Amino acid sequence: MSKSAKSSFDPMNNPFMDPKTNPFLDPEKNPFLKGDFAKMFQGFEAPNMTGITETQRKNMEALTVANKTAAEGVQAIIKRQSEIMKNTMDEANAALQELQTKGVSTPDTTASIDQVKTTIETSVSNMRELSEMMVKSQSEAFDIVNKRFVESLDELKSAMSKISK
């Protein structure tokens, strides 16, 4: 077996790290290497990290509340869908029971048409109710995020006015 292969990369002979071949590392050609960084940053104030972290904390809280609101809305929709499905199945079973007791020999077309009409109206009403629940849930979640966004812009405006004074 052979010994493990050695890397052909030798950092000591890397032409990119040699000031003779890389003008960015030559102090005569790169003005940033000549400068005194202490003087460069003299008078520079570091940003207020407390304000930044507080803003991000508020943003995360708003997103958490919005996500919770959206999840609760989805749960309510799923619960309502289950109720609708149960009611539909109960009504279908009742209709089948009625059909069995009447018998199939005398079809009552008027009653069948009325039953179909009622079923369609109920289905449309249920779909409307579910879509309104979804819109309400999404609107509430969006309002939470939108309110926080506006607050964040106000905070940014306030912070910028303090800096420019």
N, C-alpha and C positions, 0 to 999 in steps of 0.2 A: 504494500500500500504506500501511496505517496503521502508526503507531508501536506498539511493544509496549504492551499495556495495563498501566496502573499499578494497583498493589494499592490497594484502598480502605482497608486497615488502616493506621492511623497510631498507632504506639505512644505518641506524645506526647499524643494525645487519647483514650487508652483509659480509659474510666471505671472499669475494674476495677483500674487501677494508680494511681488518684487517692485519697489518704487521705481526701478530703472525701466521697467516695461509697462507699468500701470501708472498713468499720470495722476490718477485720483489719490494715490498714496505718496506722491512726491510733494513734500511741503512747499517747494518753490512754485509748483504749478497749481496747487489746490489752496485757495484762500481760506478755506474752513480749517485747515490744519495749522495755519499760522495764528489764528485768532485765540483770544483768551475767553474761554467759555464763561468764566465767572463774570467778566465785564459784559459779555453778550447778554446774559440773562439778569443783569443787575436791574432792579426796578420792576422786574416781571413778577406779577402776582399769580400764584397758583390758583386754579379755579376752586371755588368753594365746593368741596366734595360732599359736605353735609347736605347742601341744597340739591345736588345732583342725586345723591342716594335717596333723599326724601321724595324727590319727584318720581324716581323709578319705583319706590315702594308704593306710592299712590297709584302709579300706573298698573302695577301688578295687582293691587287690591281691586281696582276697577275691573281688570280682566277676570279676576277670580269671581267677582260678583256677577259679571256678565255671563261667564261660563255656567255658573250655578243657575242663573235665571234661565238660560237656554236649556240646560239639562232638565230643569223642573218642567219647562214647557213641553219638552219632548216626552217626558214621563206622563204628563197629563194627556197628551195626544194619544200615546200608546194605550193608556188606561181607557180613554173614551172609545178608541177603536175596538178594544176588547169588549166594551159594553155594547157597542153597536153590533158587533159580530154575534154576541150572545143573543141579543134581542132579535136579530135577523133569523138566527137558527131556531129560536123559540117560535117565532111567527111562521116559519116554514114548516116546523113540526105540527103546529096547530092547524095549518092549512091542509097538510097531508092527513091528519086525523079526521078533519071535517070531510075531506074527499072520500076517505074510506067509509065513513058512516053513511054518507049520501049515496055512494055508489057511482060508478062511472057511466051507467046506462043513460042518464038524462043530463047531458052537458048543459050547463047554464052559462051561455056565452056572456051575458050581461054581467053576471057576478065575476066571471073570469077577467073580463076587461076592467072592471072596477078594481079588482085585486091587483092587476098589473099596474094600473094607474097609481094606486096607493103605494105600491112598492117603489115605483119610479120616483114619485114625489118624496117619499121617505129617504130614498137613496140620495137624491139631490140635496135635500135638507141636511142630511148627515155630512155629505161632502162639503157643503158650505160651512157648516159648523166647524169641521176639522180644519178647513183652510183659514177660517177666522181665528181659531186658536193658534195656528202656526204663525200667522201674521202678528198677532198680539205678542206671542213669545219672542219672536225675532225683533219686533219693535222695542220691547222692553230692554232686551240685551243691547241693541244698537244705541238706545238712548243713554244707557250707562256709559258705554265706551265714548260716545260723542260728547257727553258732559265732561268726562275726564280729559278728552282731547282739548276742549275749549279751555278748561282750567289750566292745562299744561301750557297752552299758548299764552295765557295771561301770566303764568309764572315766568315763562321765558321773556316776555315783554318787560316784566318787572326787573328781572335779573339784568337784562341788557340796558335798561335805563340807569341802573346803579353803576354799571361799568362805564357808561359814556359820560357820567358826571365827574 
